[in-house]
């Protein structure tokens, strides 16, 4: 807190994140070459597996 009071920008940012929370991050998921995810010809099991994979990627991105 003392460093934030003296104008340390990084310290100010850390204090703000603890008081207000970190800013939301936008994340876009896409298929090959930025195209759409191809889910039309997938079985329910394949969809469940893909959802699990993407969920894990989101956890790692945080």
N, CA, C and O atoms as a Maestro MAE file, in Angstrom:
{
 s_m_m2io_version
 :::
 2.0.0
}

f_m_ct {
 s_m_title
 :::
 protein
 m_atom[248] {
  # First column is atom index #
  i_m_mmod_type
  r_m_x_coord
  r_m_y_coord
  r_m_z_coord
  i_m_residue_number
  s_m_chain_name
  s_m_pdb_residue_name
  s_m_pdb_atom_name
  i_m_atomic_number
  :::
  1 25 0.826 -1.180 0.000 1 A "UNK " " N  " 7
  2 3 0.000 0.000 0.000 1 A "UNK " " CA " 6
  3 2 0.875 1.250 0.000 1 A "UNK " " C  " 6
  4 15 0.553 2.242 -0.655 1 A "UNK " " O  " 8
  5 25 1.980 1.197 0.736 2 A "UNK " " N  " 7
  6 3 2.855 2.366 0.804 2 A "UNK " " CA " 6
  7 2 3.427 2.700 -0.568 2 A "UNK " " C  " 6
  8 15 3.529 3.871 -0.933 2 A "UNK " " O  " 8
  9 25 3.800 1.676 -1.327 3 A "UNK " " N  " 7
  10 3 4.357 1.915 -2.661 3 A "UNK " " CA " 6
  11 2 3.294 2.493 -3.588 3 A "UNK " " C  " 6
  12 15 3.602 3.333 -4.433 3 A "UNK " " O  " 8
  13 25 2.056 2.054 -3.439 4 A "UNK " " N  " 7
  14 3 0.972 2.603 -4.262 4 A "UNK " " CA " 6
  15 2 0.775 4.086 -3.952 4 A "UNK " " C  " 6
  16 15 0.525 4.888 -4.852 4 A "UNK " " O  " 8
  17 25 0.888 4.440 -2.685 5 A "UNK " " N  " 7
  18 3 0.715 5.843 -2.282 5 A "UNK " " CA " 6
  19 2 1.810 6.744 -2.844 5 A "UNK " " C  " 6
  20 15 1.602 7.943 -3.029 5 A "UNK " " O  " 8
  21 25 2.986 6.156 -3.118 6 A "UNK " " N  " 7
  22 3 4.083 6.967 -3.664 6 A "UNK " " CA " 6
  23 2 4.043 7.043 -5.184 6 A "UNK " " C  " 6
  24 15 4.900 7.677 -5.799 6 A "UNK " " O  " 8
  25 25 3.043 6.393 -5.795 7 A "UNK " " N  " 7
  26 3 2.886 6.497 -7.242 7 A "UNK " " CA " 6
  27 2 3.402 5.315 -8.036 7 A "UNK " " C  " 6
  28 15 3.435 5.371 -9.265 7 A "UNK " " O  " 8
  29 25 3.808 4.239 -7.363 8 A "UNK " " N  " 7
  30 3 4.279 3.039 -8.066 8 A "UNK " " CA " 6
  31 2 3.106 2.441 -8.849 8 A "UNK " " C  " 6
  32 15 2.157 1.924 -8.260 8 A "UNK " " O  " 8
  33 25 3.181 2.517 -10.174 9 A "UNK " " N  " 7
  34 3 2.062 2.119 -11.034 9 A "UNK " " CA " 6
  35 2 1.705 0.651 -10.836 9 A "UNK " " C  " 6
  36 15 0.524 0.314 -10.747 9 A "UNK " " O  " 8
  37 25 2.698 -0.225 -10.765 10 A "UNK " " N  " 7
  38 3 2.434 -1.661 -10.575 10 A "UNK " " CA " 6
  39 2 1.740 -1.896 -9.229 10 A "UNK " " C  " 6
  40 15 0.811 -2.700 -9.146 10 A "UNK " " O  " 8
  41 25 2.174 -1.216 -8.199 11 A "UNK " " N  " 7
  42 3 1.549 -1.356 -6.885 11 A "UNK " " CA " 6
  43 2 0.115 -0.847 -6.909 11 A "UNK " " C  " 6
  44 15 -0.766 -1.445 -6.291 11 A "UNK " " O  " 8
  45 25 -0.124 0.244 -7.611 12 A "UNK " " N  " 7
  46 3 -1.487 0.779 -7.741 12 A "UNK " " CA " 6
  47 2 -2.374 -0.238 -8.444 12 A "UNK " " C  " 6
  48 15 -3.515 -0.467 -8.041 12 A "UNK " " O  " 8
  49 25 -1.836 -0.848 -9.505 13 A "UNK " " N  " 7
  50 3 -2.594 -1.859 -10.251 13 A "UNK " " CA " 6
  51 2 -2.933 -3.050 -9.351 13 A "UNK " " C  " 6
  52 15 -4.065 -3.533 -9.369 13 A "UNK " " O  " 8
  53 25 -1.979 -3.521 -8.577 14 A "UNK " " N  " 7
  54 3 -2.224 -4.658 -7.688 14 A "UNK " " CA " 6
  55 2 -3.284 -4.334 -6.638 14 A "UNK " " C  " 6
  56 15 -4.142 -5.167 -6.343 14 A "UNK " " O  " 8
  57 25 -3.228 -3.135 -6.077 15 A "UNK " " N  " 7
  58 3 -4.235 -2.728 -5.093 15 A "UNK " " CA " 6
  59 2 -5.608 -2.675 -5.753 15 A "UNK " " C  " 6
  60 15 -6.586 -3.162 -5.186 15 A "UNK " " O  " 8
  61 25 -5.689 -2.090 -6.938 16 A "UNK " " N  " 7
  62 3 -6.970 -1.991 -7.648 16 A "UNK " " CA " 6
  63 2 -7.540 -3.372 -7.946 16 A "UNK " " C  " 6
  64 15 -8.745 -3.585 -7.809 16 A "UNK " " O  " 8
  65 25 -6.682 -4.320 -8.354 17 A "UNK " " N  " 7
  66 3 -7.154 -5.676 -8.642 17 A "UNK " " CA " 6
  67 2 -7.695 -6.356 -7.389 17 A "UNK " " C  " 6
  68 15 -8.653 -7.126 -7.463 17 A "UNK " " O  " 8
  69 25 -7.101 -6.084 -6.269 18 A "UNK " " N  " 7
  70 3 -7.566 -6.716 -5.032 18 A "UNK " " CA " 6
  71 2 -8.859 -6.082 -4.519 18 A "UNK " " C  " 6
  72 15 -9.677 -6.750 -3.887 18 A "UNK " " O  " 8
  73 25 -9.032 -4.806 -4.791 19 A "UNK " " N  " 7
  74 3 -10.237 -4.110 -4.341 19 A "UNK " " CA " 6
  75 2 -11.396 -4.328 -5.312 19 A "UNK " " C  " 6
  76 15 -12.516 -4.623 -4.894 19 A "UNK " " O  " 8
  77 25 -11.124 -4.182 -6.605 20 A "UNK " " N  " 7
  78 3 -12.181 -4.237 -7.618 20 A "UNK " " CA " 6
  79 2 -12.227 -5.556 -8.372 20 A "UNK " " C  " 6
  80 15 -13.205 -5.821 -9.072 20 A "UNK " " O  " 8
  81 25 -11.213 -6.380 -8.254 21 A "UNK " " N  " 7
  82 3 -11.128 -7.621 -9.020 21 A "UNK " " CA " 6
  83 2 -10.394 -7.378 -10.325 21 A "UNK " " C  " 6
  84 15 -10.329 -6.254 -10.823 21 A "UNK " " O  " 8
  85 25 -9.847 -8.447 -10.867 22 A "UNK " " N  " 7
  86 3 -9.114 -8.332 -12.129 22 A "UNK " " CA " 6
  87 2 -10.088 -8.081 -13.268 22 A "UNK " " C  " 6
  88 15 -11.224 -8.553 -13.234 22 A "UNK " " O  " 8
  89 25 -9.646 -7.337 -14.277 23 A "UNK " " N  " 7
  90 3 -10.519 -7.095 -15.433 23 A "UNK " " CA " 6
  91 2 -10.840 -8.407 -16.150 23 A "UNK " " C  " 6
  92 15 -10.020 -9.325 -16.174 23 A "UNK " " O  " 8
  93 25 -12.024 -8.486 -16.726 24 A "UNK " " N  " 7
  94 3 -12.429 -9.672 -17.484 24 A "UNK " " CA " 6
  95 2 -11.558 -9.791 -18.724 24 A "UNK " " C  " 6
  96 15 -11.200 -8.793 -19.349 24 A "UNK " " O  " 8
  97 25 -11.226 -11.025 -19.069 25 A "UNK " " N  " 7
  98 3 -10.460 -11.288 -20.282 25 A "UNK " " CA " 6
  99 2 -11.397 -11.884 -21.316 25 A "UNK " " C  " 6
  100 15 -12.215 -12.751 -21.005 25 A "UNK " " O  " 8
  101 25 -11.273 -11.420 -22.525 26 A "UNK " " N  " 7
  102 3 -12.089 -11.948 -23.611 26 A "UNK " " CA " 6
  103 2 -11.304 -13.043 -24.312 26 A "UNK " " C  " 6
  104 15 -10.127 -12.879 -24.633 26 A "UNK " " O  " 8
  105 25 -11.970 -14.155 -24.542 27 A "UNK " " N  " 7
  106 3 -11.330 -15.285 -25.185 27 A "UNK " " CA " 6
  107 2 -12.253 -15.825 -26.258 27 A "UNK " " C  " 6
  108 15 -13.431 -16.079 -26.005 27 A "UNK " " O  " 8
  109 25 -11.724 -15.998 -27.441 28 A "UNK " " N  " 7
  110 3 -12.523 -16.509 -28.549 28 A "UNK " " CA " 6
  111 2 -11.988 -17.876 -28.950 28 A "UNK " " C  " 6
  112 15 -10.785 -18.050 -29.148 28 A "UNK " " O  " 8
  113 25 -12.887 -18.837 -29.068 29 A "UNK " " N  " 7
  114 3 -12.515 -20.165 -29.526 29 A "UNK " " CA " 6
  115 2 -12.932 -20.305 -30.974 29 A "UNK " " C  " 6
  116 15 -14.029 -19.898 -31.356 29 A "UNK " " O  " 8
  117 25 -12.048 -20.887 -31.784 30 A "UNK " " N  " 7
  118 3 -12.382 -21.059 -33.193 30 A "UNK " " CA " 6
  119 2 -11.774 -22.350 -33.708 30 A "UNK " " C  " 6
  120 15 -10.934 -22.971 -33.056 30 A "UNK " " O  " 8
  121 25 -12.210 -22.729 -34.870 31 A "UNK " " N  " 7
  122 3 -11.712 -23.934 -35.520 31 A "UNK " " CA " 6
  123 2 -10.432 -23.646 -36.287 31 A "UNK " " C  " 6
  124 15 -9.805 -22.606 -36.088 31 A "UNK " " O  " 8
  125 25 -10.042 -24.573 -37.171 32 A "UNK " " N  " 7
  126 3 -8.822 -24.404 -37.960 32 A "UNK " " CA " 6
  127 2 -8.838 -23.108 -38.772 32 A "UNK " " C  " 6
  128 15 -9.860 -22.731 -39.346 32 A "UNK " " O  " 8
  129 25 -7.699 -22.441 -38.808 33 A "UNK " " N  " 7
  130 3 -7.527 -21.194 -39.564 33 A "UNK " " CA " 6
  131 2 -8.533 -20.118 -39.175 33 A "UNK " " C  " 6
  132 15 -8.899 -19.285 -40.004 33 A "UNK " " O  " 8
  133 25 -8.982 -20.128 -37.928 34 A "UNK " " N  " 7
  134 3 -9.908 -19.103 -37.445 34 A "UNK " " CA " 6
  135 2 -11.348 -19.326 -37.838 34 A "UNK " " C  " 6
  136 15 -12.202 -18.483 -37.563 34 A "UNK " " O  " 8
  137 25 -11.634 -20.443 -38.477 35 A "UNK " " N  " 7
  138 3 -13.003 -20.750 -38.896 35 A "UNK " " CA " 6
  139 2 -13.851 -21.225 -37.730 35 A "UNK " " C  " 6
  140 15 -13.375 -21.297 -36.597 35 A "UNK " " O  " 8
  141 25 -15.101 -21.547 -38.006 36 A "UNK " " N  " 7
  142 3 -15.994 -21.997 -36.940 36 A "UNK " " CA " 6
  143 2 -15.622 -23.394 -36.442 36 A "UNK " " C  " 6
  144 15 -14.996 -24.179 -37.154 36 A "UNK " " O  " 8
  145 25 -16.020 -23.682 -35.214 37 A "UNK " " N  " 7
  146 3 -15.852 -25.033 -34.684 37 A "UNK " " CA " 6
  147 2 -16.835 -25.953 -35.397 37 A "UNK " " C  " 6
  148 15 -18.024 -25.644 -35.483 37 A "UNK " " O  " 8
  149 25 -16.355 -27.064 -35.901 38 A "UNK " " N  " 7
  150 3 -17.216 -28.001 -36.623 38 A "UNK " " CA " 6
  151 2 -17.816 -28.993 -35.631 38 A "UNK " " C  " 6
  152 15 -17.145 -29.926 -35.191 38 A "UNK " " O  " 8
  153 25 -19.079 -28.785 -35.287 39 A "UNK " " N  " 7
  154 3 -19.742 -29.669 -34.322 39 A "UNK " " CA " 6
  155 2 -20.950 -30.370 -34.926 39 A "UNK " " C  " 6
  156 15 -21.611 -31.145 -34.235 39 A "UNK " " O  " 8
  157 25 -21.251 -30.126 -36.171 40 A "UNK " " N  " 7
  158 3 -22.474 -30.651 -36.778 40 A "UNK " " CA " 6
  159 2 -22.465 -32.160 -36.968 40 A "UNK " " C  " 6
  160 15 -23.520 -32.789 -36.887 40 A "UNK " " O  " 8
  161 25 -21.317 -32.751 -37.216 41 A "UNK " " N  " 7
  162 3 -21.247 -34.184 -37.474 41 A "UNK " " CA " 6
  163 2 -20.631 -34.951 -36.311 41 A "UNK " " C  " 6
  164 15 -20.008 -35.994 -36.512 41 A "UNK " " O  " 8
  165 25 -20.804 -34.440 -35.104 42 A "UNK " " N  " 7
  166 3 -20.208 -35.078 -33.933 42 A "UNK " " CA " 6
  167 2 -21.280 -35.803 -33.126 42 A "UNK " " C  " 6
  168 15 -22.417 -35.344 -33.011 42 A "UNK " " O  " 8
  169 25 -20.885 -36.954 -32.568 43 A "UNK " " N  " 7
  170 3 -21.798 -37.683 -31.685 43 A "UNK " " CA " 6
  171 2 -21.866 -36.961 -30.349 43 A "UNK " " C  " 6
  172 15 -21.058 -36.071 -30.085 43 A "UNK " " O  " 8
  173 25 -22.815 -37.332 -29.509 44 A "UNK " " N  " 7
  174 3 -22.915 -36.728 -28.176 44 A "UNK " " CA " 6
  175 2 -21.632 -36.959 -27.385 44 A "UNK " " C  " 6
  176 15 -21.178 -36.072 -26.661 44 A "UNK " " O  " 8
  177 25 -21.051 -38.139 -27.520 45 A "UNK " " N  " 7
  178 3 -19.810 -38.450 -26.805 45 A "UNK " " CA " 6
  179 2 -18.658 -37.568 -27.302 45 A "UNK " " C  " 6
  180 15 -17.851 -37.088 -26.505 45 A "UNK " " O  " 8
  181 25 -18.586 -37.359 -28.613 46 A "UNK " " N  " 7
  182 3 -17.550 -36.491 -29.168 46 A "UNK " " CA " 6
  183 2 -17.748 -35.045 -28.717 46 A "UNK " " C  " 6
  184 15 -16.781 -34.346 -28.418 46 A "UNK " " O  " 8
  185 25 -18.989 -34.606 -28.669 47 A "UNK " " N  " 7
  186 3 -19.276 -33.253 -28.182 47 A "UNK " " CA " 6
  187 2 -18.870 -33.107 -26.722 47 A "UNK " " C  " 6
  188 15 -18.262 -32.106 -26.343 47 A "UNK " " O  " 8
  189 25 -19.204 -34.102 -25.898 48 A "UNK " " N  " 7
  190 3 -18.824 -34.059 -24.483 48 A "UNK " " CA " 6
  191 2 -17.305 -33.985 -24.333 48 A "UNK " " C  " 6
  192 15 -16.798 -33.223 -23.510 48 A "UNK " " O  " 8
  193 25 -16.579 -34.776 -25.129 49 A "UNK " " N  " 7
  194 3 -15.119 -34.773 -25.076 49 A "UNK " " CA " 6
  195 2 -14.564 -33.415 -25.502 49 A "UNK " " C  " 6
  196 15 -13.649 -32.891 -24.866 49 A "UNK " " O  " 8
  197 25 -15.108 -32.851 -26.563 50 A "UNK " " N  " 7
  198 3 -14.635 -31.548 -27.057 50 A "UNK " " CA " 6
  199 2 -14.911 -30.446 -26.046 50 A "UNK " " C  " 6
  200 15 -14.076 -29.566 -25.836 50 A "UNK " " O  " 8
  201 25 -16.077 -30.494 -25.420 51 A "UNK " " N  " 7
  202 3 -16.409 -29.515 -24.376 51 A "UNK " " CA " 6
  203 2 -15.417 -29.623 -23.231 51 A "UNK " " C  " 6
  204 15 -14.962 -28.605 -22.709 51 A "UNK " " O  " 8
  205 25 -15.073 -30.851 -22.831 52 A "UNK " " N  " 7
  206 3 -14.101 -31.054 -21.756 52 A "UNK " " CA " 6
  207 2 -12.734 -30.494 -22.148 52 A "UNK " " C  " 6
  208 15 -12.067 -29.864 -21.327 52 A "UNK " " O  " 8
  209 25 -12.312 -30.717 -23.393 53 A "UNK " " N  " 7
  210 3 -11.024 -30.196 -23.864 53 A "UNK " " CA " 6
  211 2 -11.007 -28.670 -23.841 53 A "UNK " " C  " 6
  212 15 -10.042 -28.064 -23.375 53 A "UNK " " O  " 8
  213 25 -12.064 -28.056 -24.341 54 A "UNK " " N  " 7
  214 3 -12.125 -26.593 -24.379 54 A "UNK " " CA " 6
  215 2 -12.198 -26.004 -22.977 54 A "UNK " " C  " 6
  216 15 -11.610 -24.956 -22.710 54 A "UNK " " O  " 8
  217 25 -12.914 -26.671 -22.083 55 A "UNK " " N  " 7
  218 3 -12.993 -26.215 -20.694 55 A "UNK " " CA " 6
  219 2 -11.610 -26.240 -20.059 55 A "UNK " " C  " 6
  220 15 -11.246 -25.318 -19.329 55 A "UNK " " O  " 8
  221 25 -10.840 -27.285 -20.330 56 A "UNK " " N  " 7
  222 3 -9.486 -27.382 -19.795 56 A "UNK " " CA " 6
  223 2 -8.603 -26.265 -20.361 56 A "UNK " " C  " 6
  224 15 -7.798 -25.686 -19.631 56 A "UNK " " O  " 8
  225 25 -8.746 -25.964 -21.636 57 A "UNK " " N  " 7
  226 3 -7.981 -24.869 -22.240 57 A "UNK " " CA " 6
  227 2 -8.313 -23.540 -21.575 57 A "UNK " " C  " 6
  228 15 -7.429 -22.711 -21.354 57 A "UNK " " O  " 8
  229 25 -9.584 -23.339 -21.260 58 A "UNK " " N  " 7
  230 3 -9.982 -22.099 -20.586 58 A "UNK " " CA " 6
  231 2 -9.350 -22.004 -19.209 58 A "UNK " " C  " 6
  232 15 -8.927 -20.924 -18.796 58 A "UNK " " O  " 8
  233 25 -9.281 -23.121 -18.493 59 A "UNK " " N  " 7
  234 3 -8.660 -23.116 -17.162 59 A "UNK " " CA " 6
  235 2 -7.190 -22.750 -17.267 59 A "UNK " " C  " 6
  236 15 -6.678 -21.995 -16.440 59 A "UNK " " O  " 8
  237 25 -6.501 -23.279 -18.282 60 A "UNK " " N  " 7
  238 3 -5.078 -23.000 -18.453 60 A "UNK " " CA " 6
  239 2 -4.829 -21.562 -18.876 60 A "UNK " " C  " 6
  240 15 -3.767 -21.007 -18.594 60 A "UNK " " O  " 8
  241 25 -5.800 -20.952 -19.551 61 A "UNK " " N  " 7
  242 3 -5.640 -19.576 -20.032 61 A "UNK " " CA " 6
  243 2 -5.790 -18.554 -18.916 61 A "UNK " " C  " 6
  244 15 -5.362 -17.411 -19.078 61 A "UNK " " O  " 8
  245 25 -6.373 -18.923 -17.814 62 A "UNK " " N  " 7
  246 3 -6.616 -17.964 -16.719 62 A "UNK " " CA " 6
  247 2 -5.385 -17.692 -15.920 62 A "UNK " " C  " 6
  248 15 -5.426 -16.911 -14.969 62 A "UNK " " O  " 8
  :::
 }
 m_bond[247] {
  # First column is bond index #
  i_m_from
  i_m_to
  i_m_order
  :::
  1 1 2 1
  2 2 3 1
  3 3 4 2
  4 3 5 1
  5 5 6 1
  6 6 7 1
  7 7 8 2
  8 7 9 1
  9 9 10 1
  10 10 11 1
  11 11 12 2
  12 11 13 1
  13 13 14 1
  14 14 15 1
  15 15 16 2
  16 15 17 1
  17 17 18 1
  18 18 19 1
  19 19 20 2
  20 19 21 1
  21 21 22 1
  22 22 23 1
  23 23 24 2
  24 23 25 1
  25 25 26 1
  26 26 27 1
  27 27 28 2
  28 27 29 1
  29 29 30 1
  30 30 31 1
  31 31 32 2
  32 31 33 1
  33 33 34 1
  34 34 35 1
  35 35 36 2
  36 35 37 1
  37 37 38 1
  38 38 39 1
  39 39 40 2
  40 39 41 1
  41 41 42 1
  42 42 43 1
  43 43 44 2
  44 43 45 1
  45 45 46 1
  46 46 47 1
  47 47 48 2
  48 47 49 1
  49 49 50 1
  50 50 51 1
  51 51 52 2
  52 51 53 1
  53 53 54 1
  54 54 55 1
  55 55 56 2
  56 55 57 1
  57 57 58 1
  58 58 59 1
  59 59 60 2
  60 59 61 1
  61 61 62 1
  62 62 63 1
  63 63 64 2
  64 63 65 1
  65 65 66 1
  66 66 67 1
  67 67 68 2
  68 67 69 1
  69 69 70 1
  70 70 71 1
  71 71 72 2
  72 71 73 1
  73 73 74 1
  74 74 75 1
  75 75 76 2
  76 75 77 1
  77 77 78 1
  78 78 79 1
  79 79 80 2
  80 79 81 1
  81 81 82 1
  82 82 83 1
  83 83 84 2
  84 83 85 1
  85 85 86 1
  86 86 87 1
  87 87 88 2
  88 87 89 1
  89 89 90 1
  90 90 91 1
  91 91 92 2
  92 91 93 1
  93 93 94 1
  94 94 95 1
  95 95 96 2
  96 95 97 1
  97 97 98 1
  98 98 99 1
  99 99 100 2
  100 99 101 1
  101 101 102 1
  102 102 103 1
  103 103 104 2
  104 103 105 1
  105 105 106 1
  106 106 107 1
  107 107 108 2
  108 107 109 1
  109 109 110 1
  110 110 111 1
  111 111 112 2
  112 111 113 1
  113 113 114 1
  114 114 115 1
  115 115 116 2
  116 115 117 1
  117 117 118 1
  118 118 119 1
  119 119 120 2
  120 119 121 1
  121 121 122 1
  122 122 123 1
  123 123 124 2
  124 123 125 1
  125 125 126 1
  126 126 127 1
  127 127 128 2
  128 127 129 1
  129 129 130 1
  130 130 131 1
  131 131 132 2
  132 131 133 1
  133 133 134 1
  134 134 135 1
  135 135 136 2
  136 135 137 1
  137 137 138 1
  138 138 139 1
  139 139 140 2
  140 139 141 1
  141 141 142 1
  142 142 143 1
  143 143 144 2
  144 143 145 1
  145 145 146 1
  146 146 147 1
  147 147 148 2
  148 147 149 1
  149 149 150 1
  150 150 151 1
  151 151 152 2
  152 151 153 1
  153 153 154 1
  154 154 155 1
  155 155 156 2
  156 155 157 1
  157 157 158 1
  158 158 159 1
  159 159 160 2
  160 159 161 1
  161 161 162 1
  162 162 163 1
  163 163 164 2
  164 163 165 1
  165 165 166 1
  166 166 167 1
  167 167 168 2
  168 167 169 1
  169 169 170 1
  170 170 171 1
  171 171 172 2
  172 171 173 1
  173 173 174 1
  174 174 175 1
  175 175 176 2
  176 175 177 1
  177 177 178 1
  178 178 179 1
  179 179 180 2
  180 179 181 1
  181 181 182 1
  182 182 183 1
  183 183 184 2
  184 183 185 1
  185 185 186 1
  186 186 187 1
  187 187 188 2
  188 187 189 1
  189 189 190 1
  190 190 191 1
  191 191 192 2
  192 191 193 1
  193 193 194 1
  194 194 195 1
  195 195 196 2
  196 195 197 1
  197 197 198 1
  198 198 199 1
  199 199 200 2
  200 199 201 1
  201 201 202 1
  202 202 203 1
  203 203 204 2
  204 203 205 1
  205 205 206 1
  206 206 207 1
  207 207 208 2
  208 207 209 1
  209 209 210 1
  210 210 211 1
  211 211 212 2
  212 211 213 1
  213 213 214 1
  214 214 215 1
  215 215 216 2
  216 215 217 1
  217 217 218 1
  218 218 219 1
  219 219 220 2
  220 219 221 1
  221 221 222 1
  222 222 223 1
  223 223 224 2
  224 223 225 1
  225 225 226 1
  226 226 227 1
  227 227 228 2
  228 227 229 1
  229 229 230 1
  230 230 231 1
  231 231 232 2
  232 231 233 1
  233 233 234 1
  234 234 235 1
  235 235 236 2
  236 235 237 1
  237 237 238 1
  238 238 239 1
  239 239 240 2
  240 239 241 1
  241 241 242 1
  242 242 243 1
  243 243 244 2
  244 243 245 1
  245 245 246 1
  246 246 247 1
  247 247 248 2
  :::
 }
}
